[in-house]
């Protein structure tokens, strides 16, 4: 490098001397100088380009590294979120399973479109929410045992978790009940029982004797202990209705009821129009009729309406079993001054808690088994395989506005 610089300095001095000697001829720059200059420029450019390339490469590498780090962080965050979600789902599933989750029970009424059974379904849905289970409400349009059996066979084929049934015929439903039980589907009858052998447990709304005798005592009080009375029931095969009627007839044998005369028992099949027509027929057939007992929510409302339309309020007293909301106006008008009932919502609620206790293995459904039924407290299965909800309440003008169902 020093040799090149020395040569360049010497040549520069020679050129200066020639100019000083008066030589005006333009002397081109030696090729060697041009080459050196070009080489130097090329070297500088190459160095600059190399530096630029290196800088760009370094920047790209840095950017790529940052991108990779960000992607790794995102992946780690997503994995953590996924793990947390899975853990939460698993915890929820465990909680639901402990309460009886993932089970589907079917609440089967005698028929759909009945205010009494609709109210029972509200209680059943409340129980389902508390237990973390699913309860569906399925029934036939009419109170018919054959249609009910067809529905139950279909539900058994679907392998539901349990059946809660209000029977249209105690004996006719025994075979289908046995089929369900043989396939490990517990059967709880409620309101209207399936005969023993076709059910696991029966949930009784109240003691049948208390209901039956109470109806006669109510009508006797309303008509002054003397006069002709008639019974307008649901269907002729309804087990609960027939039990109540037997106790009514037995109560009429008592000396204190000797002034009462039972003149007819008719059936409205839990259909509003038919029940209304039957009530009209009773008043036409027995012009001096004093009282109608209708131990069915459909029948009692239809009878009270028939008495109202016939302008016989105060002449024919209607009593039986009904719900406060449907009977409130009839109580206040005097068409049905007093009637009785338990809370059907509580009956539906207790039925589902009973079914769930059996389905989840808390109890076997045998006499003496005890379990807790949420807000209603503890219940024990009686020796006859039944559970008693409690005593019925009498509703009249003094208390009806305090109830809402």
Protein Blocks (a to p, Z undefined) as FASTA:
>chain_A
ZZmmmmmmmmmmmmmmmmmnopabdcdddfklmmmmmmmmmmmmmmmmmmmmmmmmmmmm
mmmmmmmmmmmmmmmmmmmmmmmmmmmmmmmmmmmmmnopaiacddddfbehiaklmmmm
mmmmmmmmmnopacdddddfbdcfklmmmmmmmmmmnopabdcdddfbfklmmmmmmmmm
mnopacddehiacdehiafbdcdfbdfklmmmmmmmmmmmmnoopacdddddfbfklmkl
mmmmmmmmmmmmpmklmmpccfbdcdehlpaklmmmmmmmmmmmmmmbcbdcdfbfklmm
mmmmmmmmnopghjacceddddfklmmmmmmnomambacdddfklmmmmmmmmmmmmmno
magoiahiacdehjnopadddfkopacfbacddddfklmmmpcZZ
